[in-house]
């Protein structure tokens, strides 16, 4: 299975990662709630192990955002808050299981594997579609006109951000914060480089291009004229 661990404590994260990896699973780790939510909403995970007390966004806020977005991936809450009231609170917030710290590695693996055997109902949010471009958020499979497109992780994150803002002009600053998770740096051209690479894969060889460049440092994705979210709204289709 593919498992996401959202845990800020390095020692706990290493213990859980080692136990699950040795059991044959693929494990990703996010050290805070904000990054964890971004990875989790990208889909593709069979189970999420979620710490209750996280920097950025706490565990229950992450869980609420996931469930609010229609994500049905099973979530095991991991917490030092072991009182029965806290366990009930976590389960009512949308958690599927609750394991108190400190925990035995063998029990963690058993609980994660039990959650992974539960069927997950597919939802409308499992897929993003713009024209003939489709992204399966659970598998991260990208196709256009039925043709599979292989993207690097950062290209995938950029495409997902643009698709979630379909029909809007997004500025370079928005992309820096939403995709790269740092503040706008006008001296760098990392956005331009990645947009160029993504455009080669998404638009080259197809009909009308979906990715547009806008004067003033913005981009949009879609077939219709976009609504400006920044910049002057002018564009040239490149």
Residue pairs with C-beta under 8 A, 6 or more apart in sequence:
1 25
1 26
1 46
1 47
1 112
1 113
1 116
2 25
2 26
2 27
2 28
2 44
2 45
2 46
3 20
3 25
3 26
3 27
3 28
3 45
3 46
3 47
3 48
3 49
3 112
4 27
4 28
4 29
4 30
4 36
4 39
4 40
4 45
4 47
4 48
4 49
5 13
5 16
5 17
5 20
5 27
5 28
5 29
5 30
5 48
5 49
6 29
6 30
6 32
6 33
6 36
6 39
6 40
6 48
6 49
6 50
6 51
6 54
6 59
6 62
7 13
7 16
7 29
7 30
7 31
7 49
7 51
7 54
7 78
8 31
8 32
8 51
8 53
8 54
8 55
9 51
10 31
12 51
12 78
12 101
13 29
13 31
15 105
16 27
16 49
16 78
16 105
16 108
17 27
17 29
18 105
19 105
19 106
19 108
19 109
20 27
20 108
20 109
20 112
21 27
23 109
23 113
25 112
28 39
28 45
30 36
30 38
30 39
30 40
32 54
32 55
32 56
32 57
33 54
33 55
33 56
33 57
33 58
33 59
33 61
33 62
34 56
34 57
34 181
35 56
35 181
36 48
36 50
36 54
36 57
36 62
37 57
37 62
37 65
37 66
38 157
38 181
39 45
40 48
40 62
40 66
40 71
40 73
41 65
41 66
41 69
41 71
41 137
42 137
42 140
42 156
42 157
42 160
43 71
43 73
43 126
43 136
43 137
43 138
43 139
43 140
44 137
44 138
44 139
44 140
45 73
46 73
46 74
46 116
47 73
47 74
47 75
47 76
47 112
47 115
47 116
48 66
48 73
48 74
48 75
48 76
49 75
49 76
49 78
49 108
49 112
50 59
50 62
50 63
50 75
50 76
50 77
50 78
50 95
51 59
51 77
51 78
51 79
52 58
52 59
52 60
52 77
52 78
52 79
52 80
52 81
52 86
52 90
53 59
53 79
53 80
53 81
54 62
57 65
59 77
59 79
59 90
60 89
60 90
60 93
63 75
63 77
63 90
63 93
63 94
63 95
64 93
64 94
66 73
66 75
66 94
67 93
67 94
69 125
70 123
70 124
70 125
71 123
71 125
72 120
72 121
72 122
72 123
73 120
74 96
74 97
74 115
74 116
74 118
74 120
75 94
75 95
75 96
75 97
75 115
76 95
76 96
76 97
76 98
76 99
76 108
76 111
76 112
76 115
77 90
77 91
77 95
77 97
77 98
77 99
78 99
78 101
78 103
78 108
79 86
79 90
79 98
79 99
79 100
79 101
80 100
80 101
81 100
82 100
82 101
87 98
87 100
90 98
91 98
96 115
96 118
97 111
97 114
97 115
99 107
99 108
99 111
122 138
125 137
126 136
126 137
126 138
127 134
127 135
127 136
127 137
128 134
128 135
128 137
128 160
128 163
128 164
129 135
130 163
130 166
130 210
130 221
130 222
130 223
131 210
131 222
131 223
132 144
132 145
132 146
132 206
133 142
133 143
133 144
133 163
133 202
133 210
134 142
134 143
134 144
135 141
135 142
135 159
135 160
135 163
136 142
137 160
140 156
141 148
142 148
142 149
142 150
142 151
142 156
142 159
143 149
144 202
144 206
145 206
149 201
149 202
150 201
151 159
151 198
151 201
152 197
154 179
154 194
155 194
155 197
155 198
155 201
157 179
158 175
158 179
158 194
158 195
158 198
159 198
159 202
159 221
161 170
161 175
161 178
161 179
162 170
162 211
162 219
162 220
162 221
163 221
165 220
165 221
165 229
166 221
166 222
167 220
167 222
167 224
167 226
167 227
168 220
168 226
168 227
168 228
168 229
169 214
169 218
169 219
169 220
169 226
169 227
169 228
169 229
169 230
169 231
169 233
169 235
170 178
170 218
170 219
170 220
170 229
170 230
171 216
171 217
171 218
171 229
171 230
171 231
172 184
172 191
172 217
172 218
173 183
173 184
173 217
173 230
174 229
174 230
175 191
175 219
176 182
176 183
176 184
176 185
176 190
176 191
177 183
177 184
180 190
191 219
195 211
195 213
195 219
198 211
199 209
199 211
199 238
202 210
202 211
203 209
203 210
203 211
208 223
209 237
209 238
210 221
210 222
210 223
211 219
211 220
211 221
212 219
212 220
212 221
212 226
212 235
212 236
212 237
212 238
213 219
213 235
213 236
213 237
213 238
214 220
214 226
214 228
214 231
214 232
214 233
214 234
214 235
214 236
215 231
215 232
215 234
215 235
215 236
216 230
216 231
216 232
216 233
216 234
217 230
217 231
218 228
218 229
218 230
218 231
218 235
220 226
220 235
226 235
